[in-house]
Amino acid sequence: MTSAPSRKKQPQRVRRQLLEVAARLSLEQGVAAVTLDAVSQAAGVSKGGLLHHFPNKLALLDALFDDLVARFDSALDEAMAGDDVEKGRFTRAYLGVCFALDAEAEAQGWQMLTIALLAEPHLKERWREWVARRSAQFAATDSSPSCLLARFAADGVWLSDLMRSHDIEAPTRAILLQKLNALSLE
């Protein structure tokens, strides 16, 4: 009697693949297209395998949210670590990260998350909580109206990049970023 070959399990790779497929499906077809069946089929993973990682669609969207926000937080923390000026440090990091998202490979993930935030009240609330937590964390250095205005402008640039609604050439982007960074010091 011969035994079937044993396949090495790679749960983290499978989980990452499922998240990438969910992001792609959402981007290409909308959040409504992100069903457990569609994701498992597109990823080449059994539905049971998908359910092992994500028991429902909301858990899948939550995991994608957590993954992207963790990367966003990491990029913010890294940018703040390289900034010696305390006043407006969080705002300048936020500006830099938001302006860089268009050029990054994970821009598609952010597109998916933005679409999901608009469509899913649960994720909208989670983003609101993130904003409130980070704003409170840096209230002593970044609560001025000028810092808030700069972050709102960064949100607009981010949305514009994700929607591809404006073609902003690199020199113009650099000037915008410079002017917004100056607001963080007011």
C-alpha positions as CSV (number, residue, x, y, z in Angstrom):
1,M,0.0,0.0,0.0
2,T,1.4,3.4,-1.0
3,S,0.6,6.6,0.8
4,A,-0.4,9.8,-0.8
5,P,2.4,12.4,-1.0
6,S,2.2,14.7,2.0
7,R,1.9,18.4,1.1
8,K,3.6,20.8,3.4
9,K,1.1,23.2,4.9
10,Q,1.8,26.9,4.6
11,P,-1.0,28.7,6.4
12,Q,0.6,32.1,6.3
13,R,1.1,31.9,2.5
14,V,-2.5,30.6,2.0
15,R,-3.8,33.4,4.2
16,R,-1.8,36.1,2.3
17,Q,-3.0,34.6,-1.0
18,L,-6.7,34.8,0.1
19,L,-6.3,38.4,1.2
20,E,-4.7,39.3,-2.1
21,V,-7.4,37.6,-4.1
22,A,-10.1,39.3,-2.0
23,A,-8.5,42.7,-2.7
24,R,-8.2,42.0,-6.4
25,L,-11.8,40.8,-6.7
26,S,-13.1,43.9,-4.8
27,L,-11.1,46.2,-6.9
28,E,-12.1,44.6,-10.2
29,Q,-15.7,43.8,-9.4
30,G,-16.7,45.7,-6.2
31,V,-17.0,44.6,-2.6
32,A,-20.2,42.7,-3.4
33,A,-18.2,40.3,-5.6
34,V,-16.1,39.3,-2.6
35,T,-17.9,36.1,-1.6
36,L,-16.4,33.2,0.2
37,D,-17.0,31.0,-2.9
38,A,-15.5,33.5,-5.3
39,V,-12.4,34.0,-3.2
40,S,-11.8,30.3,-2.6
41,Q,-12.2,29.5,-6.3
42,A,-10.0,32.4,-7.5
43,A,-7.4,31.5,-4.9
44,G,-7.5,27.8,-5.7
45,V,-8.2,27.0,-2.1
46,S,-11.0,24.8,-0.8
47,K,-13.9,26.6,0.9
48,G,-13.0,24.7,4.0
49,G,-9.4,26.1,3.7
50,L,-10.8,29.6,3.4
51,L,-13.1,29.1,6.4
52,H,-10.2,27.9,8.4
53,H,-8.7,31.4,8.1
54,F,-11.8,33.5,7.7
55,P,-15.2,32.2,9.0
56,N,-17.2,34.8,7.0
57,K,-16.9,37.7,4.6
58,L,-16.7,40.3,7.4
59,A,-13.7,38.4,9.0
60,L,-12.0,38.5,5.6
61,L,-12.6,42.2,5.1
62,D,-11.5,42.8,8.7
63,A,-8.3,40.9,8.1
64,L,-7.6,42.9,5.0
65,F,-8.3,46.1,6.9
66,D,-6.0,45.0,9.8
67,D,-3.2,44.1,7.4
68,L,-3.3,47.4,5.5
69,V,-3.6,49.6,8.6
70,A,-0.7,47.8,10.2
71,R,1.4,48.6,7.2
72,F,0.2,52.2,7.2
73,D,1.0,52.5,10.9
74,S,4.4,51.1,10.4
75,A,5.1,53.5,7.5
76,L,3.9,56.4,9.7
77,D,6.1,55.3,12.6
78,E,9.1,55.0,10.4
79,A,8.6,58.4,8.9
80,M,8.1,60.0,12.3
81,A,11.3,58.3,13.6
82,G,13.3,60.2,10.9
83,D,11.8,63.6,11.8
84,D,13.5,65.6,14.5
85,V,10.9,68.3,14.8
86,E,8.2,67.4,17.3
87,K,5.5,70.0,16.2
88,G,3.5,68.5,13.4
89,R,5.6,65.3,13.1
90,F,2.6,63.0,12.8
91,T,1.0,65.3,10.2
92,R,4.2,65.4,8.1
93,A,4.5,61.6,8.3
94,Y,0.8,61.3,7.3
95,L,1.4,63.6,4.3
96,G,4.5,61.7,3.2
97,V,2.8,58.3,3.4
98,C,-0.4,59.4,1.7
99,F,1.5,61.1,-1.1
100,A,3.7,58.0,-1.6
101,L,0.8,55.5,-1.7
102,D,0.2,56.1,-5.4
103,A,3.6,54.9,-6.3
104,E,3.6,51.9,-4.1
105,A,2.8,48.3,-5.1
106,E,0.1,48.1,-2.4
107,A,-1.9,51.0,-3.9
108,Q,-4.4,48.4,-5.1
109,G,-5.0,47.2,-1.6
110,W,-5.7,50.7,-0.5
111,Q,-8.1,51.1,-3.4
112,M,-10.0,48.0,-2.2
113,L,-10.0,49.2,1.4
114,T,-11.3,52.7,0.4
115,I,-14.1,51.1,-1.6
116,A,-14.8,48.7,1.3
117,L,-14.8,51.7,3.8
118,L,-17.5,53.4,1.7
119,A,-19.6,50.3,1.4
120,E,-19.2,48.6,4.8
121,P,-20.4,50.5,7.9
122,H,-18.4,48.3,10.2
123,L,-15.1,49.1,8.4
124,K,-16.0,52.8,8.2
125,E,-16.4,52.8,12.0
126,R,-13.1,51.0,12.4
127,W,-11.3,53.6,10.3
128,R,-13.0,56.4,12.3
129,E,-11.7,54.7,15.5
130,W,-8.2,54.6,14.0
131,V,-8.3,58.3,13.1
132,A,-9.6,59.2,16.6
133,R,-7.0,57.1,18.3
134,R,-4.1,58.5,16.3
135,S,-5.4,62.1,16.6
136,A,-5.6,61.7,20.4
137,Q,-2.2,60.2,20.5
138,F,-0.7,63.3,18.8
139,A,-3.1,65.9,20.1
140,A,-0.3,67.8,21.9
141,T,1.7,68.3,18.6
142,D,-0.7,68.0,15.7
143,S,-4.1,69.3,16.7
144,S,-3.8,72.8,15.2
145,P,-6.3,73.7,12.5
146,S,-3.4,74.0,10.0
147,C,-2.3,70.3,10.8
148,L,-5.9,69.2,10.4
149,L,-6.2,71.1,7.1
150,A,-3.0,69.5,5.8
151,R,-4.2,66.0,6.7
152,F,-7.6,66.7,5.0
153,A,-5.7,67.8,1.9
154,A,-3.7,64.6,2.0
155,D,-6.9,62.6,2.2
156,G,-8.0,64.4,-0.9
157,V,-4.8,63.6,-2.7
158,W,-5.0,60.0,-1.6
159,L,-8.6,59.7,-2.9
160,S,-7.7,61.4,-6.1
161,D,-4.8,59.0,-6.6
162,L,-7.0,56.0,-5.9
163,M,-9.8,57.1,-8.2
164,R,-7.3,58.3,-10.8
165,S,-9.4,61.4,-11.1
166,H,-6.5,64.0,-11.4
167,D,-3.2,63.7,-13.2
168,I,-0.8,65.5,-11.0
169,E,2.7,65.7,-12.4
170,A,5.6,65.0,-10.1
171,P,6.8,68.6,-9.8
172,T,3.3,69.8,-8.9
173,R,3.0,67.0,-6.3
174,A,6.3,68.0,-4.8
175,I,5.1,71.6,-4.4
176,L,1.8,70.5,-2.9
177,L,3.6,68.3,-0.4
178,Q,6.0,71.2,0.5
179,K,3.2,73.6,1.1
180,L,1.2,71.1,3.2
181,N,4.3,70.3,5.2
182,A,4.7,74.0,5.9
183,L,1.2,74.0,7.4
184,S,2.3,71.4,9.9
185,L,4.6,73.9,11.5
186,E,2.0,76.6,12.0
